[in-house]
Amino acid sequence: MSPPREIELKLEVDDHGLARLVRSGVLKAAGKRSARPATLVSVYFDTDKLTLRNQGVSLRVRRVGRRYVQTIKQDVGERAALFVRNEWERDIGGKVPDLDAARGTALEPLLSGKVRRELKPVFETRVRRTVYPVRSGNSKIELTVDKGKVEAGRQSSPLCEVELELKQGDSAELFKLARALAAEIPFQLAARSKAERGYALIAGEPLTAAKAAPVMIAPEANQQSAFQAVAGACLYHLVVNQSPMQSGDPEGLHQMRVALRRLRAAISLFSGMLADPQTLAMKAEFKWISGELGPARELDVFMKRVVKPVAAGKPNGPGVKVLTRELRQRRREAYVRANAAVASARFRCLILDTAAWIGDGEWIRSPGGFAPMLRDGPIAVAAADELHRRRKSILKRGRHLDALSAQRRHKLRIQAKKLRYAAEFFAGAFPGKKSARRRDKFVAGLEKLQDALGDLNDISVHEGLTERLVDGHDAGGRRHRGRARKAFAAGRLSGREEARIASVLKDAERAYGAFAKTKPFWP
């Protein structure tokens, strides 16, 4: 029997956003007042070793008036796409968990005698909750506002969320409602649940950038569910790095760009079943936001790898200070541009549209051509074909690296990157220790090749940046009096980069040779 599912979207807002929500046209159109606000206290239980969290399960007891409600939740593979969780909920007799009531839930297999003895309260949430019933089409949705805090001992953090939970009807209406809100209210899709916030508080984990997590694909999965798992993980990776990026963390911006590249690579890998107008529109939007984030990242890399070593050697050399000052100004402007894009209604809607597209897009409903057959086809067969084809192409194109133009090397780098992402995405489709060992060597070989080709591409990009630096204008477009000194310093940067080409090209050739010797990890 399938477990009950909770389908919801969590949105983070500030106090100003909450005030606008209450006055929003969405709630006015609903024509219903909220239920009377209630104070909810939820206590989460786990062991000292966080056994439940490590298995993707949470256990809480919530006091609602005189009632105590026990809730068990389990993350599922597509949670980042639709934010779907398995959920088991029932009334119990008091504030201590009723473990006998966990029969038939995801918690039951974890309840060894030791876990039963060691379960204890680990953190709690205290919120003032207001619920608004909303109808969208023929669907019933609960719009819930939670304002309060998460507490773990003496540690606490504020909590301000809007939840949209589908109670009855079509999940597409959930996203339709969220998009209508996004047009009026500045919020962001919350990547972390209340439980995840509490666990982060226990660990003292700061809000830092996060790398991509492994994608869980079962060997027996079809192509549709495999793509949803891959794209959902990419969306989660993108959203979880939004706050660090907006807080000024360069790694957060970098990881957002990585998430977008992985998502665009996933579209390429599954292109046969994604030939629809909606997907085409989504690709254009992904390209837009990637372009808005790109200049800031390019300047980060340029300053770290090129300018910093030169400035450290001769910080008072001719034009170095002027050049460094102008680059910092350009970098600030690039970050202003990137932050404006991420804070825009266009980006908020893009995130919601992406979630809806992954979970219930046109590509799923398309009846024409080979799309239905591809969606139902086994991922293991499709993945093996895709990996084989892309590996063969890289081996052919990389035989004479020294004879390739910068543009062709750049294209080869993109191919290597997509193949590495594919190897990571499809890991679960080919289980077994032998396959895992081969895959590790395969990915490591691709990483070295990609890094060397990326270094060559960076040199080319840096040459373009250097040329723009000596165009006689500063970042604001004004003539710069110190052009001669700045040109001299820029020449030093350019010369340093050009001197690296031969050695980096040798690195790329060695990396290609090592990769060519790796064995496929698929049948």
Secondary structure, DSSP 4 states (H G I P E B T S, - for coil): -PPPEEEEEEEE--HHHHHHHHT-HHHHHHT-PPPPPEEEEEEEEE-TT-HHHHTTEEEEEEEETTEEEEEEEEE-TTHHHH-EEEEEEEEESSSS--GGGGTTSTTGGG--HHHHHH-EEEEEEEEEEEEEEEEETTEEEEEEEEEEEEEETTEEEEEEEEEEEEEES-HHHHHHHHHHHHTTS--EE--S-HHHHHHHHHHT--S---PPPPP---TT-BHHHHHHHHHHHHHHHHHHTHHHHHTT-HHHHHHHHHHHHHHHHHHHHTGGG--SHHHHHHHHHHHHHHHHHHHHHHHHHHIIIIIHHHHHH-TTSTTHHHHHHHHHHHHHHHHHHHHHHHTSHHHHHHHHHHHHHHHH-HHHH--STTHHHHHHSBHHHHHHHHHHHHHHHHHHHTTTGGGS-HHHHHHHHHHHHHHHHHHHHTGGGS-SHHHHHHHHHHHHHHHHHHHHHHHHHHHHHHHHHHHHHTSSB-TTS-B-TTHHHHHHHHHHHHHHHHTTHHHHHHHHHHHHHHHHTPPPS--
